[in-house]
Amino acid sequence: MSYRKAELMPPVTLDDVRGAQKMLTGVARVTAMEGSRHLSQLVGAPVHLKCENLQRTGSFKLRGAYVRISGLLPEERAAGVVAASAGNHAQGVALASALLGVRSTVFMPKGAPLPKISATQEYGAEVRLHGQVVDETLAAAQEYAAGTGAVFIHPFDHPDIIAGQGTVGLEILEQCPEVRTIVVGVGGGGLAAGVAVAVKALRPDVRIVGVQAAGAAAYPPSLRAGHPVSVSNPATMADGIKVGRPGDVPFRIIGELLDEVRTVSEDELSTALLLCLERAKLVVEPAGASPVAALLSDPGAFEGPVVAVLSGGNVDPVLMQRVLRHGMAAQGRYLAVRLRLTDRPGALATLLGVLSAVDANVLDVSHVRTDPRLGLTEAEVELHLETKGPAHCAEVGQALREAGYTVMD
């Protein structure tokens, strides 16, 4: 393996992050900081969104990848680099390598979204599909590095990566010097660790809160144990923070510098993604929306001004469609109902008339007449409805009951 062991690595310092910032001048964008009136009203203090979803390649990953590859010796560059990623790190490594004239090979899971595979190839990397999960892909990339001499570029477990990601923290302090709380998503921990190094060195009074998906939350048990602990079978729609074990290097930094690590549910993630799209007019992937999910789940817990880091916007359109529908359901704006009615001409039209009278928009209808569970004169109907919120859902249910329909579980 071509990277040094964590215990031999020097700590990441403010000077490292400042050096990374100089290195990234003209390479990484200084991304926008946008205010959110809706979130500000909810939190009771100014809330700003740090838009790393608008970074080149669609996420913060370019920062760390460029700094890491820039630091390679000439003979290491000549051997090329290799990485493993489901998407964002892959694109960051691919573009950084292209900018520096280094050959890159990227291993991605076989189920990786086609847009992410295509984007990685277009940035100049050779893409190899291997394994069903990132852990299998990671092992394949490390085996390739050992066999070819290519330098393995870890997505988060290296000081250069952390220093590069820490430039996000420097930009936050420059763009919002009055910040009191920074909320950032946590997967392996590279971004959160880098932001913490930069911010705590300059503003130790700023509270830094990490956010993990509840189904892939390795940091809370690791912090309690005092060492990285693996979570078996991490499961979340937020693939950008779907990491089963904290990195050794970021874990030490996060354990020392982060004030808190919170978890959010899948419903909260999908609701946050929907809010970013509707209110902020920003396309954000589920991992990038995790800080917003934390604000929505407990708005009174954050002292303002607050900066929420939207870490990425690379979301597969198919996943986006599912997540948006999930988010609408979580907000009570999407309702699925199943009921039985008498199978006679006009019965479905009558049912639709009841729904029209209460202004429920029918998105989809499934009408089943031939099923052993049904009586001779029965039909079963399942409807997917667009509604206006929980109160409207209750109104729809009441209208169906008053019309004599029994809604089934």
N, C-alpha and C positions, 0 to 999 in steps of 0.2 A: 504494500500500500504506500502511496507516494506522499501522504501528508503526515506530519509529525503527530505524535501522541499528545493528547490534551494536557497531561501533567507536565510536559516539557515546554509548552507554549507560554510565551510571556503574556501578562495581562494586557487587555486593550485599554489604552489611555486616551484622554482628550486630544493629545498631540497626534495620536494615530488617526483619530477621526478628522481632525483639521487637515492632516496630510492627505487623507482620502478625498476631502472636499476639493482641495487644489487639483488633485489628479482627475477628478470628475468634471472639472470646469470645461464646458463645451461638449461634454459627453452625455451626462445625465441632465435632464431638465430640472430647474427649480420649480417644482409643481405648485399649482395654485392652492390658496387657502380660501375656502368659500364659507361664508356665514350661513347658518341654518336658522331661520326664524321659528320654524315649527319646533325644532329640538330646543332652541333657546327658551321658548315659552314653556315647554315641558319641564326642563331642568330648572328654570327660574334664574338663569344666568346665560351669558353669551356662549354659544357653541359654534365652533368652527370645524370645518372638514378639510383635512390635509389630503389633497387629491392625488395620491400615488397611482390611482387607477388611470391617470392621464400621463404617467411616465412613459418613456420609450419602452416598448415591448409590453406595455400594459400593467406593469407592476414595479415595485421597488427593487426587484432582484437584480436588475442591471447594475446597480450601484456596487454591491458586494462582489459580483462576478468580475466586473472590470478591474476593481482594485486588486483582487486576488490574482488574476491572470497577468496584470501589469507587473506584479512583483516576482514573476517567475524568472529564473536565470535563462540566458540564451539557449543553453542545451535543453532545458525543460520545455521551452517554447517550441523548439525544433521537434520534440517528441510528441507534441500535440496535447490536447486536454480531453478529458472524458467526464461526463456528468450523468446523473440519473434524476429524473423528474417527471411529474405528471403534467407539467406545463410551464409554470412561470419561471422557475429556475432554468429550465431547458432553454427558453427564449432568451433569458438574460445571458447565459453562457454563450449561446450561439451568436448573439449580436456583439458581445464583448470580444469574442474570439475573432470575429470578422473585422472589427475595428482595429484590432492589434495584429492582424495577419497571422493568426494561430489556427491550425487545423483543429476542428472540434468534432467529437462524436458524442451523441446524446442517446442514452437508453431511456425509453419510455414504456409504460405498461401497454399491453396489447389493447386494453380498453380505453386508452387515452382519447379524448375528443379529437375528431379529425381537424377542426380549425387550429388546435394547438400543435398538432403534428405538422400541418402545412406551414404554419407560421415559423416553427423552428427550422424547418427545411429552407424556407425562403430567406432566413437570416444567415444561412450558409452552413449549417451543421449537417452531418450525416446522422440520420435517425435510425436507431435499431429498436424494434419492438420486442420486448421480452418480459415474460411474467404477467400475472394478473393483478398484482398489488405492488406498491412502490418498494417494499422491502425486497421482493424478488428482483426487481429492476436494479435496485441499489447493489445487490450482491453481484449481479451480472456486470455492472459497470466497474466494480472493484476488481473483479476477476480479469476484465479486459485491461485495466490499468496495470495489474501485476504481470500480465502476459506480454504487453506491448511497450511498457515504459511510459505510456501516456500519464499525465498528471491528473489525478482525480480531484475534481473541484466539488467539494462538499457544499450542500445547499445552505448550511448554517453553522457547522462545527469547526470554524477556523477564525483566528483573530482578524485576518484581512477582510473576510466576509463581514464580520461584525462591525469593523471600522467603516466599511463602505455603507452599510445600512445605517450606521449612526449619523450619517450626514443628514438624514431625515430630521433627526433631533435638532441639529444646528439650524436647519431651515425653519423649524417651528419656532425656535426662540427669536430668530430674526423677524419672522412674519407676525408673530403674536407674542411680544415681549412680556405682556401682562398675564400670560397663561398661568393657571393654578393647577390644572389637572390634564394629563395626557393619557388617552385611552388607546391601546394598541393591541391588535390580535397577536396571539402566540401559538406557533406550531412547534418547530424545533427550538425557537427562541432567538434566532439571529437578529431579527429586526428589533424586538423588545430590548435585547441586551445592548445593541448599538445605541438606540435612543436613550436608554438609561445611562450609559457611559457619558454621552455628550451632555445630556440635560443635567444630571446630578452633579457633574463637575462644575457647571456654571450656575445652576439654580437648584441647590439641594432642597429648597422649600417646595419645589414642584412635585406634586403627587403623580406617580406613574402607575397606571392600572393595566395589567395584562388581561386578555380575554381569550378563553378557549371554548371550543364546542364541547358540550357536556359528554358527547359520545366519544371524544378523543382527547380527554383532559388528563394528560400525563403529568403536568406540573404540580397540581395540588398534592397528590400523594407523594411525588418526588420531594417537594419542599418539606413535607411533614417527615419524611424518612431521612432527609439530609443528603440524599444522593439520587441520581437519576433512576427512576423506576419505569419499567415498560408496562404499557397498557395493551392487553391482548385484544385483537380484533377491533381496532378503533373504527368507529362508524359515524360518519357525518357527511352531509352534502357539501360542507366547506372543505374541499380537497386541499386548498392552500394551507390549511392548518391541521390537516389530518396526519399527525405524526405520532407514532406509538411510543417514542422515547425521547426525552429532552437531549439536546447535544451537551456534551461534557463542558465545553468552553462557555456557551451561553448560560448553562445552568448555574455555574459559579457566579456569574455576573448578576443574573436575575435574583438568585438567592440573597445577594448582598444589597442590591440596589432597587429592585421593584418593591413597591409598597403593598401590592395586592394582586392576586390572580383570581379572576371571576370566571364562571362558566355560564353559557347561554344555551338554550334549547334550540331544536330545529325549527319550532314554530317562531321563536324570537328571531332567528336568523332570516327566515323567509319574510317575516314582517318587516325587518330592517331593510332587506334588499328592495322590497316593494316601496318602502318610504323613500329610499334614495332615488329610485326611478321616478316616482310620482312628484315628490316635493322638491328634491334637489336637482332633478333632471340629469342624474348621473348613473351610468351603467356600472354597477359594482358587483363583483363576484361574492358568493356567500362568505368566504373568509374575510374579504375586505369590508363587509358589512358588519362583522362581529363587534367592533366598538360601538356602532350605532345600536345594535341589539342590546348591548349592556346598558346603554343610556335609557333605552325604552323599558327595559325590565325593572330598573330601579333608579328613576331619574333624580330622586332626592339624595342619592349617595355621592354625588359628584359636585365638588366645589368649582365654581366658575371663575374666570373663563375656562372653558373646556376645549381641548383639541382632540378630535377623533380621527385617527389615521385610517383612511380608506386605502388599504395596502395594495389592492389590485382590481382590475376590471375584466380579466380574461374569463368569461363565462360562456360555456357552450350554449348555443341557442335552444337546444332541446332541453337542457337542464334549466335554463332560464324560464322556459314555458312552464315546466313542472313546478319550479320554485315560486313563480308568481301566482300560480293557481293555489299552491299551498299557503302562500302568504295571504291571499284573499280569503281563504277559508279560515285562517287563524284570526283574521280581523272580522269575521262574520259577514264577509261580502261574497261568499260563495257557499252555496247550500246544495247538498245532495239529498234527495228524498226518494223513498221507495214506498209505493202503496199499491193496493189492489182495487180494481173497479170492475163493474159488470161489463162483460164483453158484448157490447151492442153498438150499432152504428151511432156515431156522434158522441160516444162516451169520452174519447180522448179530447175532442174539441171542447166539450163542456168543462173538463178539467183545466185545459189551457185557458179557457175563459175566466175561471176562478183566479188563476195566477195573473192573468192580464189585469184583472180588476184591482189587484194590490200592487201592480207595477213591478212584478218579478220578471226579470229577463231570462227566458229559457235558452240555455246554451246547447243542451243536448237532451235527447229523449231516447230511451230504450223501452220498446214495447214488446212484451213476451206473452204469447197466447198458448204455446205448446210446452208445458212443463208438468211433470207428474204431480208436483205440489199444488197445482191449481185445480180448482173445481171446474166443472164442465162449462160453466158460464162466466168464468173469471179470467181476467187478464192482469198481468203485473206490469207496472210502469215505474221506471227509474228516471228521474229528472235531475239534471244539473242546472242550478239556477244562479244567476248573478243578482246579488242583493245589495242593500245599502248599509248594512251593518247589523249588529245583534238585535236591535229593536225591530228592524225590518224583517229579520228571520223569524222572530216571534210572531210578527203580524201575519206572515205567510202561513206559519203553522196553524194559527188561530183560524184563518180564513178556510184552510183545508178541512179542519175539524168541523167548523160551522156548516160547511157544505156536505158533510156526511162522510168524508174520507177518513180512513184510519192509516196514519203514517206508521210504517213498519221500521223496526230497528235494522 
